[in-house]
Amino acid sequence: HVQLVESGGGLVQAGGSLRLSCGSSSGHTGRMYCMAWFRLAPGKEREGVVALASDSSTWYADSVKGRFTISQDHAKYTRYLQMNSLKPEDAAMYSCAAGPYYACYSNSWRHGGSDFDFWGQGTQVTVS
């Protein structure tokens, strides 16, 4: 069982930056996996922001392309989401999730994340 813990959220002015972290507090995702960041804003559906496969392939939602970057530190079982040029519409609860490898390639991550087995508790991002 994988436990994911996010951190790094907070209040930032529009145009500013934040770096979110997603660590595995226990267990690990195995050799073949898909990690993704999702966000949920009031009144909206959960949106996939970015996905990272175990082969290091990445996918980004059009709304964040060029501004957000996902990376990982294998030794620390930690994934990072660097968010630059933040906009008010980026404000949301951000959660990381882990799922099977195909969840990246099937674009499942773009559609709410139903294929993802493990979720963190989320970290709030507020953009003023």
C-alpha positions, 0 to 999 in steps of 0.5 A: 500500500502506497501512502502519498503526502503532498506539501508546498501549497500556499498563497502566492500572487499572480505571476508567482511560483510554487513548488509542490512535493509528493512523497511516498511515506510508505511503500513505493509505486513499483517499477511500472507506474503512472504518477499524476497531479490533479486539481480540484477547484470549487464548482469544477470537476477534478482536472488532470494537470500533469502525468509522469510515467515510470519511463520518464515520459510526461504529459501536460494539460494545455492549460499549464503547458509551458508553466508547470514542470514535473520532476522526480527524485527516485532516491527519495520517492518524491515527485515535484510540481514546479508551478511558474507564472501562476494565474488565479485560475490555477487556484485549487486543491492539488493532489498527487496520485499513483496508478498503473502504467497504462493510466498515463498512456491511455490519457486516463489521467486527463479524465478525473483519475478513476484508474489511480489507486493511491491518492494524497490528502492534497495541498491548497494553492491560492493565487491572489 
